[in-house]
Structure formats: C-alpha cells, structure tokens
C-alpha cells in the first residue's frame, strides 16, 4: 500500500506553521531529509511529505518545543540509538518494561544486571507484540532472534518489523520502511511495527524518567 502524501502548502495551512519554521526544523534534523519528496506538477516542482508521519512529527514538535530545546528534540527523533545502559532493577522499578517481558528476554539471552539501549529496544518491541496478543511466548524467541541478527544492518535507517503467519507457523521479518512486501494468500501479516517510532517513544520515556 502506497503512503498517502500531503503537499507543503496543505501542510503549512493545516498545521499553522510557517515556511521558515518548517525549514528550520529540517536544518535542525527534526524532520528527516527523505520526508521532503519532490514531484513534478503543472506549476513546476512541488514538495510533498508522507502525510501521517509529518503531521504526527509537527504536532510533537509544537507540543514539546517550549519545554525541550531543538537540539534535544533532534536527539530524541534521531534514529541513532543511545549508548545509555540501564540496570535490571531500574527497568522494573521505573516500569520501563514489564517484568514478565524482561524475564522472557533473560531466558532468550544471557543473564545480565545491566542492559544496553538496543536490548531495551528489543524488549520494548516484544512487549508491543505481546500486549496486542499477536504472538505466543514461544514465537517471541523468533522475534528477538530476528532483531538481534538484523537490527544493526538497519541502524540509522527507517525500518519496520513484521510478524507473518502461514498455516500456524509464524516468522518475524525486518525490512526498510519504504519497501512494500507481498505474500501469497495463505500468509497473513499478524502485526507490523515501525522500529523508528518505538525508538522515539523509548527515548522520550527514558528522558522523562532520568
């Protein structure tokens, strides 16, 4: 399914921001370069954006810019992961991840008292799938293994993870966010998540807690 676009003119009118604000946020890396899509039109060339993503991002910037510097916002919105490490006790006490999800990760990986941002990200993604009831505990191992084996290949890029099931057998797949994927009729996409959106939410949550 192709992503719905919104023109620059419509964006400025619907969000009540100025041309200058839009391009300042772009220079500050609050809005990714790849979201500025050039298309030919009868007037020459016009700029479009992925509608859902840009409207969501502009709303977040407007809501947060009075309390958070643009540089800090750029760090939050960046797809680059943090080098932060958080202890098991802090993860549980501050409710960053549910304890049963951390326990699943501990069974999958080696025991640890401190976790990296990547590991907390994997647990957060797993938690999203489990909360939705999309996968079983056993299938969670496949999801975690897919993240562990492939995430670094997409570091700094927009990517998604989806879980597909065919005749009762499930498999996790990672792909670039811009890629379309097709399956035969017997296969069903159980759930699809933007990893970049999870990173953004996780960074915000950690910032608020620490």
C-alpha positions as CSV (number, residue, x, y, z in Angstrom):
1,X,0.0,0.0,0.0
2,X,1.5,3.4,-1.0
3,X,1.8,6.0,1.6
4,X,-0.6,8.9,1.4
5,X,1.2,12.3,0.7
6,X,0.4,15.8,1.7
7,X,1.6,18.9,-0.2
8,X,3.8,21.5,1.5
9,X,1.1,24.1,1.0
10,X,-1.5,21.9,2.7
11,X,0.8,21.0,5.5
12,X,1.6,24.7,6.3
13,X,-2.1,25.6,6.2
14,X,-3.3,22.6,8.3
15,X,-0.7,22.9,11.0
16,X,-0.4,26.7,11.1
17,X,3.4,26.7,10.9
18,X,5.4,28.9,8.6
19,X,7.7,28.1,5.7
20,X,10.6,29.3,7.9
21,X,9.7,27.0,10.8
22,X,9.5,24.0,8.6
23,X,12.9,24.5,7.0
24,X,14.5,25.5,10.3
25,X,13.3,22.2,11.8
26,X,14.7,20.4,8.7
27,X,18.1,22.1,9.3
28,X,18.0,21.0,12.9
29,X,17.3,17.4,11.8
30,X,13.9,17.3,13.5
31,X,12.3,16.4,10.1
32,X,14.2,13.8,8.0
33,X,15.5,14.9,4.6
34,X,13.9,11.9,3.0
35,X,10.4,13.1,4.0
36,X,10.8,16.1,1.6
37,X,9.6,14.4,-1.6
38,X,9.9,16.4,-4.8
39,X,7.3,15.8,-7.5
40,X,6.6,17.4,-10.9
41,X,3.4,19.4,-11.2
42,X,1.9,21.8,-13.7
43,X,3.5,24.7,-11.8
44,X,6.9,23.1,-12.0
45,X,8.1,21.1,-9.0
46,X,6.2,20.7,-5.7
47,X,7.3,19.3,-2.3
48,X,5.2,16.6,-0.7
49,X,5.5,14.7,2.6
50,X,4.3,11.3,4.0
51,X,1.0,12.6,5.5
52,X,0.7,10.6,8.6
53,X,4.4,10.9,9.6
54,X,4.8,14.6,9.0
55,X,1.5,15.6,10.8
56,X,2.5,13.5,13.8
57,X,6.0,14.9,13.9
58,X,4.9,18.5,13.6
59,X,2.4,18.0,16.3
60,X,5.0,16.6,18.6
61,X,7.5,19.4,17.9
62,X,4.8,22.0,18.6
63,X,3.8,20.4,21.9
64,X,7.4,19.9,23.1
65,X,9.5,22.8,21.8
66,X,8.6,25.1,24.7
67,X,10.0,22.7,27.3
68,X,12.7,21.0,25.2
69,X,15.5,22.5,23.1
70,X,15.5,21.8,19.4
71,X,18.9,20.1,19.8
72,X,17.4,17.7,22.4
73,X,14.4,17.1,20.2
74,X,16.7,16.2,17.3
75,X,18.4,13.6,19.6
76,X,15.0,12.2,20.6
77,X,13.8,12.0,17.0
78,X,17.1,10.6,15.7
79,X,17.2,7.0,14.5
80,X,20.6,6.7,16.1
81,X,20.3,4.7,19.3
82,X,21.7,6.0,22.6
83,X,24.6,4.5,24.4
84,X,22.7,4.5,27.7
85,X,22.7,1.4,29.9
86,X,20.0,0.7,32.5
87,X,20.1,-1.8,35.3
88,X,17.5,-4.6,35.6
89,X,16.2,-3.1,38.9
90,X,15.7,0.3,37.3
91,X,13.9,-1.2,34.3
92,X,11.4,-2.8,36.7
93,X,11.1,-0.1,39.3
94,X,10.6,2.7,36.7
95,X,8.2,0.4,34.7
96,X,10.2,0.8,31.5
97,X,9.5,-2.8,30.6
98,X,7.1,-5.2,32.2
99,X,8.8,-7.7,34.4
100,X,7.5,-10.8,32.6
101,X,8.8,-9.4,29.3
102,X,12.3,-8.8,30.8
103,X,12.2,-12.4,32.1
104,X,11.4,-13.7,28.6
105,X,14.4,-11.7,27.3
106,X,16.6,-13.1,30.1
107,X,15.6,-16.7,29.1
108,X,16.5,-15.8,25.5
109,X,19.7,-14.0,26.2
110,X,22.4,-14.4,28.8
111,X,21.7,-13.2,32.3
112,X,22.6,-9.6,32.9
113,X,22.2,-7.0,35.5
114,X,22.6,-4.1,33.1
115,X,21.0,-3.7,29.6
116,X,22.0,-1.6,26.6
117,X,19.6,0.7,24.8
118,X,19.4,-1.9,21.9
119,X,18.4,-4.7,24.4
120,X,15.8,-2.4,26.0
121,X,14.6,-1.6,22.5
122,X,14.2,-5.3,21.6
123,X,12.2,-5.8,24.8
124,X,10.0,-2.8,24.1
125,X,9.2,-4.2,20.6
126,X,8.5,-7.6,22.1
127,X,6.2,-6.0,24.7
128,X,4.2,-4.3,21.9
129,X,3.6,-7.6,20.2
130,X,2.7,-9.4,23.4
131,X,0.3,-6.7,24.6
132,X,-1.5,-7.0,21.3
133,X,-1.7,-10.8,21.7
134,X,-0.1,-11.1,18.2
135,X,2.5,-13.8,19.1
136,X,3.0,-16.5,21.6
137,X,5.7,-16.8,24.2
138,X,7.5,-19.4,22.0
139,X,7.2,-17.2,18.9
140,X,8.8,-14.3,20.9
141,X,12.2,-16.1,20.6
142,X,11.9,-15.9,16.8
143,X,11.1,-12.2,17.1
144,X,14.1,-11.5,19.4
145,X,16.5,-13.5,17.3
146,X,15.4,-11.6,14.1
147,X,16.1,-8.3,15.9
148,X,19.4,-9.5,17.3
149,X,20.6,-10.8,14.0
150,X,19.4,-8.0,11.7
151,X,18.8,-4.7,13.6
152,X,22.4,-3.4,13.2
153,X,22.1,-3.7,9.4
154,X,19.3,-1.0,9.6
155,X,20.9,1.2,12.3
156,X,20.3,4.9,11.4
157,X,17.7,4.0,8.8
158,X,13.9,3.8,8.8
159,X,12.9,0.2,9.3
160,X,10.0,-2.0,10.4
161,X,9.5,-5.4,11.8
162,X,6.5,-7.5,11.0
163,X,5.3,-10.9,12.0
164,X,3.8,-13.2,9.4
165,X,1.9,-16.4,9.9
166,X,1.1,-19.1,7.4
167,X,-0.8,-22.3,8.4
168,X,0.0,-21.8,12.0
169,X,3.7,-21.1,11.5
170,X,5.0,-17.7,12.4
171,X,8.1,-15.8,11.3
172,X,9.5,-12.3,12.0
173,X,10.8,-10.2,9.1
174,X,12.7,-6.9,9.1
175,X,12.6,-4.5,6.1
176,X,13.2,-0.9,5.2
177,X,10.2,1.3,5.9
178,X,9.9,2.3,2.3
179,X,9.8,-1.2,1.0
180,X,6.5,-2.9,0.1
181,X,6.1,-6.6,0.8
182,X,3.7,-9.1,-0.8
183,X,2.7,-12.6,0.3
184,X,0.7,-15.4,-1.1
185,X,-3.0,-15.5,0.0
186,X,-2.4,-18.2,2.8
187,X,0.1,-15.9,4.5
188,X,-1.1,-13.2,6.9
189,X,0.7,-10.2,8.4
190,X,-0.2,-10.5,12.1
191,X,1.4,-7.2,13.2
192,X,3.7,-4.6,11.7
193,X,5.6,-2.0,13.8
194,X,7.8,1.0,12.9
195,X,11.0,0.5,14.8
196,X,11.8,4.2,14.5
197,X,8.5,5.1,16.2
198,X,9.4,2.7,19.1
199,X,12.9,4.3,19.4
200,X,11.4,7.7,19.6
201,X,8.9,6.7,22.3
202,X,11.6,4.9,24.2
203,X,13.9,7.9,24.2
204,X,11.2,10.1,25.4
205,X,10.3,7.7,28.2
206,X,13.9,7.4,29.3
207,X,14.4,11.2,29.2
208,X,11.3,11.7,31.4
209,X,12.4,9.1,33.9
210,X,16.1,10.0,34.2
